[in-house]
Amino acid sequence: MAESLFENFQGSPDAWIVILAEPWEEVVFEGGREAWQVIDVAWLSIKGF
């Protein structure tokens, strides 16, 4: 599985960027050195992983 790159995501205090897992799905990270790479982001919320 390829890694996910999140770059230059610029939310704000009133407009967050939100990444949510599906509540009925199982989230599995396998292998590799990293699952996600986050570069230069602001006001980002990742939930359910």
ChimeraX attribute file (.defattr): number of C-alpha atoms within 10 A of each C-alpha:
attribute: neighborCount
match mode: 1-to-1
recipient: residues
	/A:1	8
	/A:2	8
	/A:3	12
	/A:4	11
	/A:5	11
	/A:6	13
	/A:7	12
	/A:8	11
	/A:9	15
	/A:10	13
	/A:11	15
	/A:12	11
	/A:13	9
	/A:14	7
	/A:15	10
	/A:16	14
	/A:17	17
	/A:18	11
	/A:19	12
	/A:20	11
	/A:21	12
	/A:22	11
	/A:23	9
	/A:24	6
	/A:25	8
	/A:26	9
	/A:27	11
	/A:28	7
	/A:29	11
	/A:30	9
	/A:31	7
	/A:32	9
	/A:33	7
	/A:34	11
	/A:35	14
	/A:36	12
	/A:37	10
	/A:38	12
	/A:39	11
	/A:40	9
	/A:41	13
	/A:42	15
	/A:43	14
	/A:44	17
	/A:45	11
	/A:46	10
	/A:47	9
	/A:48	11
	/A:49	12
